[in-house]
Structures are given as structure tokens and as C-alpha cells.
Amino acid sequence: MTPQLLDAPSGPVRPTDGTRTPAARTARRRAVLHWIAVHSLGVAAALFFVLPFVFLFLTSVMSDQQALTRDLTPNTWEWGNYTKVLDTPGFLTWWKNTLLYAGLGTVLSVVSSIPVAYALAKFRFRGRQLSLMLVISMMMLPPQVVIIPMYLFWAKQLDLSGTLWPLIIPMAFGDAFSIFLLRQFLLTIPGEYLDAARVDGCGEFRTLIRVVLPMAKPGIAAVALFQFFYAWNDYFGPQIYASENPAAWTLSYGLESFKGAHHTDWNLTMAATVLVMAPVILVFFFAQKAFVEGVTLTGVKG
């Protein structure tokens, strides 16, 4: 019998030792260069925003002497700097006050803004457009314009100066920006769902709770995050109402005092800044999907 010849492979033969052929290396190099060319602006923008945080963190774990030098990386990782900051008298109190202000204020603002936004988006009544114009005009009004009469009211009439309640209580009456953003989002919900709920016997309140709110979760999440970030970073309000009482200071106002007391200890100042920023970054990191979706859908209809 004559031996049969096997068919030769039609494609290029790949080396079996795991090395790449010159053609494969060239193709991979071109792919990498193409990716860099396409994403160069994105990479540059990412580095522009990320590098300051990296510098902030690296400085926070340096020693006292090294923090005053030009070194970019710590010789020894001084994690005890964070312990020193947390042990600073009043720092945990500032944390508690900030959580109270941001947490309770966000809940009150969202709960009070939803019914107003629902009415402006789905109800037809006389003066609807005028009400919307008033909401938009309140967004354009700087808080510094009304700070003097507001301070006289809270401090002289209600004697609440030195506390955070003049900042928290007004949030129970709605926020113009939250109302407008929620109204824009609720416009994207088809009215057929609301009509079906009414046909099934639901009143307006049950329709809002059972139908509208589950469909408006991205918009509510976006509004809540905006309000939480505003309250967490607010410096002007605590400076006006709580500056005379250190027990009512928030992190944003207390950080300025901490920086003045440790103006040469840059490592401790940076560690305190990291502790102030960390909750905001973590909240946004875990809720960014709902945040981006809510902000995107609020501009679908006008």
C-alpha cells in the first residue's frame, strides 16, 4: 500500500513554543497605537482629573518632614496620619453634623419635591406655566440675595442661630432645582400608565406611589445625589448659621479650622481632606449608573 499524504494546512503556521510571529507582533502594535489614538483625549482628561487625587492621597501618607519636600511618593507609608486626624477633638462631631445635615436634608428635599414635580408634569390647571416660571426663577436667585432677611428670621425670631436647623428645615418645603429636574424626568413617563391606574380605581396619591415612583427611580436617585453632594460640601450655610458654635460645625467648615491649626502639617491636612472626600466618592461610585441615567433622561422632553 502506498502511504496517503495528509493535506497541508491552508493558513499560516503558528509557532508552538508560544512566541509571536513578526506579523502578529506588528498587528498587535498597530492595534495598541490605534487604541491610543482613538482614546488619547479620554486618557488625557482622565489623568487630568485623577492625578490630583493621587497626589492628595500620596501626600496624606507621608511623614511630616517628607510632606514639605518635592518627593512624589512616600518613603514610609504613615497610615497613622488618619488616626491622628480622627483623634482630633471635634472631628467626629463634624462628621455627625454633616451626616445629619446631608442625610436628613436630602430626604426632606426629595420627599417634598416629588409631589410638586408630579403636579407640574402631569396635571393641567390654571397657572401651571406661571408656577413653573416661578420655580425656574427661584433657581436663578442666588442665596446671598436673601441671606440677610433669612438670617434675621432664623436668628432673631426663632432663635436657632448656632445650629444647623436653619439649613435643614427649609428643605422640607422643596428645592427649586430638585423640583425642576424631577419634573423633566416625570415628563418622560407615558401618560397611558397613569390613565390605566386611574381606570383601575387608583387615586392620584396611589398612582404616584404605586406607578410613578417605581418608574422614576433614576430621576429620584439623581436628585438625591445632587442634594446630598450640595449639603455635604456646603460651606456658606454653616459659616453663616453655625460659625459661633463649634459643636454644630460641619466637615466643610471644620476642615478650614483644621487647616489653620495644622498649616505646616501638610500630611495631616491632606489626610483630613481625603476623609472628607471619601464618602462622596464612594457614594457616586456605587450610584453612578442611576445618576447618569437620571441626568440623561431629564432632558428628553421640555
C-alpha positions as a Python dict, from the first residue, in 0.01 Angstrom:
ca = {
    (1, 'M'): (0, 0, 0),
    (2, 'T'): (120, 348, -77),
    (3, 'P'): (108, 591, 214),
    (4, 'Q'): (-154, 866, 187),
    (5, 'L'): (-32, 1225, 206),
    (6, 'L'): (-203, 1450, 463),
    (7, 'D'): (-346, 1781, 345),
    (8, 'A'): (-119, 2075, 426),
    (9, 'P'): (-268, 2348, 644),
    (10, 'S'): (-420, 2627, 441),
    (11, 'G'): (-346, 2911, 691),
    (12, 'P'): (-19, 3040, 832),
    (13, 'V'): (156, 2807, 1071),
    (14, 'R'): (170, 2942, 1427),
    (15, 'P'): (477, 2859, 1633),
    (16, 'T'): (412, 2603, 1904),
    (17, 'D'): (660, 2750, 2151),
    (18, 'G'): (431, 3043, 2241),
    (19, 'T'): (629, 3311, 2058),
    (20, 'R'): (456, 3554, 1824),
    (21, 'T'): (535, 3583, 1458),
    (22, 'P'): (659, 3920, 1326),
    (23, 'A'): (324, 3972, 1153),
    (24, 'A'): (133, 3911, 1478),
    (25, 'R'): (357, 4149, 1672),
    (26, 'T'): (310, 4416, 1406),
    (27, 'A'): (-68, 4372, 1412),
    (28, 'R'): (-79, 4396, 1789),
    (29, 'R'): (141, 4706, 1786),
    (30, 'R'): (-89, 4868, 1533),
    (31, 'A'): (-393, 4781, 1743),
    (32, 'V'): (-235, 4940, 2053),
    (33, 'L'): (-141, 5255, 1862),
    (34, 'H'): (-491, 5274, 1715),
    (35, 'W'): (-647, 5245, 2063),
    (36, 'I'): (-418, 5520, 2196),
    (37, 'A'): (-500, 5747, 1901),
    (38, 'V'): (-875, 5697, 1943),
    (39, 'H'): (-877, 5733, 2322),
    (40, 'S'): (-595, 5987, 2365),
    (41, 'L'): (-827, 6273, 2463),
    (42, 'G'): (-1014, 6050, 2707),
    (43, 'V'): (-690, 5927, 2864),
    (44, 'A'): (-558, 6284, 2894),
    (45, 'A'): (-884, 6400, 3057),
    (46, 'A'): (-881, 6103, 3295),
    (47, 'L'): (-523, 6178, 3400),
    (48, 'F'): (-612, 6546, 3442),
    (49, 'F'): (-882, 6457, 3696),
    (50, 'V'): (-721, 6154, 3862),
    (51, 'L'): (-364, 6277, 3921),
    (52, 'P'): (-462, 6545, 4179),
    (53, 'F'): (-639, 6277, 4386),
    (54, 'V'): (-335, 6051, 4358),
    (55, 'F'): (-108, 6334, 4475),
    (56, 'L'): (-351, 6411, 4759),
    (57, 'F'): (-351, 6051, 4879),
    (58, 'L'): (26, 6001, 4850),
    (59, 'T'): (93, 6319, 5047),
    (60, 'S'): (-152, 6209, 5317),
    (61, 'V'): (60, 5902, 5399),
    (62, 'M'): (397, 6083, 5409),
    (63, 'S'): (589, 6180, 5720),
    (64, 'D'): (588, 6539, 5847),
    (65, 'Q'): (931, 6613, 5700),
    (66, 'Q'): (881, 6444, 5364),
    (67, 'A'): (548, 6623, 5306),
    (68, 'L'): (744, 6950, 5286),
    (69, 'T'): (979, 6818, 5017),
    (70, 'R'): (932, 6769, 4643),
    (71, 'D'): (901, 6392, 4676),
    (72, 'L'): (601, 6245, 4496),
    (73, 'T'): (599, 5902, 4661),
    (74, 'P'): (627, 5831, 5034),
    (75, 'N'): (941, 5670, 5169),
    (76, 'T'): (740, 5514, 5451),
    (77, 'W'): (363, 5475, 5450),
    (78, 'E'): (240, 5667, 5754),
    (79, 'W'): (-112, 5529, 5793),
    (80, 'G'): (-120, 5672, 6143),
    (81, 'N'): (-188, 6015, 5994),
    (82, 'Y'): (-553, 5915, 5952),
    (83, 'T'): (-569, 5806, 6314),
    (84, 'K'): (-430, 6143, 6423),
    (85, 'V'): (-693, 6323, 6221),
    (86, 'L'): (-978, 6112, 6361),
    (87, 'D'): (-845, 6172, 6713),
    (88, 'T'): (-858, 6549, 6663),
    (89, 'P'): (-1110, 6700, 6908),
    (90, 'G'): (-1434, 6772, 6729),
    (91, 'F'): (-1360, 6587, 6404),
    (92, 'L'): (-1608, 6305, 6473),
    (93, 'T'): (-1864, 6566, 6579),
    (94, 'W'): (-1820, 6738, 6242),
    (95, 'W'): (-1882, 6400, 6079),
    (96, 'K'): (-2202, 6351, 6276),
    (97, 'N'): (-2328, 6700, 6195),
    (98, 'T'): (-2251, 6659, 5827),
    (99, 'L'): (-2432, 6326, 5809),
    (100, 'L'): (-2733, 6482, 5984),
    (101, 'Y'): (-2735, 6782, 5751),
    (102, 'A'): (-2675, 6587, 5429),
    (103, 'G'): (-2885, 6280, 5512),
    (104, 'L'): (-3191, 6441, 5670),
    (105, 'G'): (-3179, 6736, 5432),
    (106, 'T'): (-3171, 6507, 5128),
    (107, 'V'): (-3467, 6303, 5250),
    (108, 'L'): (-3676, 6611, 5326),
    (109, 'S'): (-3589, 6777, 4997),
    (110, 'V'): (-3672, 6471, 4783),
    (111, 'V'): (-3996, 6389, 4968),
    (112, 'S'): (-4123, 6746, 4944),
    (113, 'S'): (-4016, 6799, 4582),
    (114, 'I'): (-4177, 6487, 4432),
    (115, 'P'): (-4544, 6591, 4470),
    (116, 'V'): (-4475, 6940, 4331),
    (117, 'A'): (-4284, 6798, 4033),
    (118, 'Y'): (-4562, 6544, 3973),
    (119, 'A'): (-4825, 6817, 3968),
    (120, 'L'): (-4625, 7035, 3729),
    (121, 'A'): (-4556, 6743, 3497),
    (122, 'K'): (-4892, 6560, 3483),
    (123, 'F'): (-5166, 6797, 3597),
    (124, 'R'): (-5337, 7060, 3382),
    (125, 'F'): (-5450, 7358, 3587),
    (126, 'R'): (-5473, 7733, 3558),
    (127, 'G'): (-5141, 7898, 3640),
    (128, 'R'): (-4934, 7588, 3565),
    (129, 'Q'): (-4689, 7770, 3339),
    (130, 'L'): (-4666, 8060, 3584),
    (131, 'S'): (-4583, 7816, 3865),
    (132, 'L'): (-4310, 7661, 3650),
    (133, 'M'): (-4167, 8006, 3577),
    (134, 'L'): (-4159, 8080, 3949),
    (135, 'V'): (-3968, 7758, 4013),
    (136, 'I'): (-3716, 7844, 3741),
    (137, 'S'): (-3680, 8199, 3873),
    (138, 'M'): (-3600, 8059, 4220),
    (139, 'M'): (-3321, 7857, 4061),
    (140, 'M'): (-3173, 8180, 3925),
    (141, 'L'): (-3190, 8361, 4260),
    (142, 'P'): (-2853, 8345, 4442),
    (143, 'P'): (-2882, 8253, 4811),
    (144, 'Q'): (-2667, 8553, 4904),
    (145, 'V'): (-2951, 8783, 4796),
    (146, 'V'): (-3190, 8664, 5067),
    (147, 'I'): (-2937, 8566, 5334),
    (148, 'I'): (-2989, 8880, 5548),
    (149, 'P'): (-3368, 8851, 5593),
    (150, 'M'): (-3339, 8474, 5630),
    (151, 'Y'): (-3072, 8511, 5898),
    (152, 'L'): (-3279, 8770, 6086),
    (153, 'F'): (-3579, 8536, 6074),
    (154, 'W'): (-3395, 8226, 6198),
    (155, 'A'): (-3167, 8401, 6446),
    (156, 'K'): (-3391, 8675, 6587),
    (157, 'Q'): (-3742, 8536, 6552),
    (158, 'L'): (-3683, 8163, 6611),
    (159, 'D'): (-3351, 8184, 6799),
    (160, 'L'): (-3194, 7897, 6601),
    (161, 'S'): (-2860, 8061, 6537),
    (162, 'G'): (-2567, 7834, 6621),
    (163, 'T'): (-2744, 7524, 6489),
    (164, 'L'): (-2791, 7355, 6152),
    (165, 'W'): (-3172, 7365, 6167),
    (166, 'P'): (-3196, 7688, 5962),
    (167, 'L'): (-3036, 7486, 5680),
    (168, 'I'): (-3235, 7164, 5728),
    (169, 'I'): (-3588, 7290, 5791),
    (170, 'P'): (-3624, 7485, 5461),
    (171, 'M'): (-3551, 7164, 5270),
    (172, 'A'): (-3884, 7028, 5394),
    (173, 'F'): (-4058, 7283, 5167),
    (174, 'G'): (-3899, 7169, 4843),
    (175, 'D'): (-3599, 7272, 4639),
    (176, 'A'): (-3634, 7456, 4308),
    (177, 'F'): (-3359, 7264, 4131),
    (178, 'S'): (-3491, 6928, 4255),
    (179, 'I'): (-3846, 7016, 4150),
    (180, 'F'): (-3737, 7119, 3801),
    (181, 'L'): (-3515, 6813, 3750),
    (182, 'L'): (-3785, 6573, 3871),
    (183, 'R'): (-4046, 6748, 3660),
    (184, 'Q'): (-3832, 6700, 3349),
    (185, 'F'): (-3790, 6331, 3429),
    (186, 'L'): (-4160, 6272, 3501),
    (187, 'L'): (-4243, 6414, 3158),
    (188, 'T'): (-4075, 6106, 3008),
    (189, 'I'): (-4324, 5870, 3178),
    (190, 'P'): (-4609, 5795, 2934),
    (191, 'G'): (-4948, 5916, 3049),
    (192, 'E'): (-5107, 5586, 2947),
    (193, 'Y'): (-4968, 5422, 3260),
    (194, 'L'): (-5132, 5683, 3478),
    (195, 'D'): (-5463, 5655, 3290),
    (196, 'A'): (-5461, 5277, 3334),
    (197, 'A'): (-5404, 5317, 3708),
    (198, 'R'): (-5692, 5563, 3736),
    (199, 'V'): (-5921, 5328, 3543),
    (200, 'D'): (-5833, 5053, 3793),
    (201, 'G'): (-5954, 5277, 4074),
    (202, 'C'): (-5630, 5435, 4194),
    (203, 'G'): (-5645, 5789, 4321),
    (204, 'E'): (-5375, 6041, 4246),
    (205, 'F'): (-5180, 5957, 4562),
    (206, 'R'): (-5184, 5580, 4495),
    (207, 'T'): (-5095, 5644, 4132),
    (208, 'L'): (-4797, 5848, 4246),
    (209, 'I'): (-4684, 5585, 4498),
    (210, 'R'): (-4757, 5266, 4302),
    (211, 'V'): (-4690, 5372, 3942),
    (212, 'V'): (-4486, 5692, 3917),
    (213, 'L'): (-4227, 5642, 4190),
    (214, 'P'): (-4111, 5294, 4076),
    (215, 'M'): (-4065, 5428, 3723),
    (216, 'A'): (-3893, 5746, 3845),
    (217, 'K'): (-3618, 5579, 4050),
    (218, 'P'): (-3330, 5700, 3825),
    (219, 'G'): (-3455, 6060, 3841),
    (220, 'I'): (-3506, 6042, 4218),
    (221, 'A'): (-3157, 5895, 4260),
    (222, 'A'): (-3005, 6178, 4055),
    (223, 'V'): (-3188, 6444, 4257),
    (224, 'A'): (-3093, 6279, 4585),
    (225, 'L'): (-2727, 6263, 4486),
    (226, 'F'): (-2724, 6627, 4377),
    (227, 'Q'): (-2881, 6732, 4707),
    (228, 'F'): (-2651, 6509, 4914),
    (229, 'F'): (-2339, 6642, 4742),
    (230, 'Y'): (-2457, 7001, 4787),
    (231, 'A'): (-2524, 6958, 5158),
    (232, 'W'): (-2203, 6761, 5219),
    (233, 'N'): (-1988, 7029, 5055),
    (234, 'D'): (-2184, 7332, 5174),
    (235, 'Y'): (-1954, 7588, 5333),
    (236, 'F'): (-2156, 7908, 5305),
    (237, 'G'): (-2458, 7795, 5507),
    (238, 'P'): (-2270, 7654, 5810),
    (239, 'Q'): (-2046, 7961, 5810),
    (240, 'I'): (-2349, 8190, 5841),
    (241, 'Y'): (-2556, 7997, 6094),
    (242, 'A'): (-2317, 7770, 6287),
    (243, 'S'): (-1983, 7951, 6298),
    (244, 'E'): (-2038, 8070, 6656),
    (245, 'N'): (-2091, 7715, 6785),
    (246, 'P'): (-1806, 7466, 6715),
    (247, 'A'): (-2033, 7180, 6825),
    (248, 'A'): (-2252, 7247, 6518),
    (249, 'W'): (-1973, 7271, 6260),
    (250, 'T'): (-1978, 7051, 5953),
    (251, 'L'): (-1679, 6889, 5782),
    (252, 'S'): (-1653, 7157, 5513),
    (253, 'Y'): (-1634, 7436, 5772),
    (254, 'G'): (-1433, 7237, 6027),
    (255, 'L'): (-1174, 7146, 5763),
    (256, 'E'): (-1088, 7515, 5726),
    (257, 'S'): (-1027, 7536, 6101),
    (258, 'F'): (-822, 7215, 6090),
    (259, 'K'): (-607, 7353, 5808),
    (260, 'G'): (-543, 7671, 6006),
    (261, 'A'): (-434, 7471, 6312),
    (262, 'H'): (-206, 7242, 6104),
    (263, 'H'): (-87, 7484, 5838),
    (264, 'T'): (262, 7328, 5832),
    (265, 'D'): (149, 6965, 5865),
    (266, 'W'): (54, 6909, 5504),
    (267, 'N'): (32, 6534, 5550),
    (268, 'L'): (-237, 6573, 5818),
    (269, 'T'): (-421, 6835, 5613),
    (270, 'M'): (-426, 6603, 5313),
    (271, 'A'): (-537, 6309, 5529),
    (272, 'A'): (-827, 6517, 5664),
    (273, 'T'): (-919, 6618, 5308),
    (274, 'V'): (-922, 6253, 5199),
    (275, 'L'): (-1153, 6161, 5488),
    (276, 'V'): (-1389, 6443, 5391),
    (277, 'M'): (-1392, 6347, 5023),
    (278, 'A'): (-1406, 5967, 5061),
    (279, 'P'): (-1781, 5933, 5136),
    (280, 'V'): (-1878, 6147, 4837),
    (281, 'I'): (-1653, 5949, 4602),
    (282, 'L'): (-1784, 5616, 4733),
    (283, 'V'): (-2148, 5723, 4707),
    (284, 'F'): (-2101, 5841, 4350),
    (285, 'F'): (-1902, 5528, 4256),
    (286, 'F'): (-2178, 5291, 4368),
    (287, 'A'): (-2466, 5506, 4238),
    (288, 'Q'): (-2314, 5640, 3917),
    (289, 'K'): (-2531, 5421, 3691),
    (290, 'A'): (-2856, 5554, 3834),
    (291, 'F'): (-2710, 5905, 3847),
    (292, 'V'): (-2606, 5911, 3481),
    (293, 'E'): (-2934, 5753, 3369),
    (294, 'G'): (-3140, 6001, 3567),
    (295, 'V'): (-2949, 6304, 3441),
    (296, 'T'): (-2963, 6180, 3082),
    (297, 'L'): (-3338, 6114, 3077),
    (298, 'T'): (-3427, 6451, 3231),
    (299, 'G'): (-3350, 6619, 2901),
    (300, 'V'): (-3567, 6401, 2675),
    (301, 'K'): (-3869, 6633, 2686),
    (302, 'G'): (-3907, 7001, 2756),
}
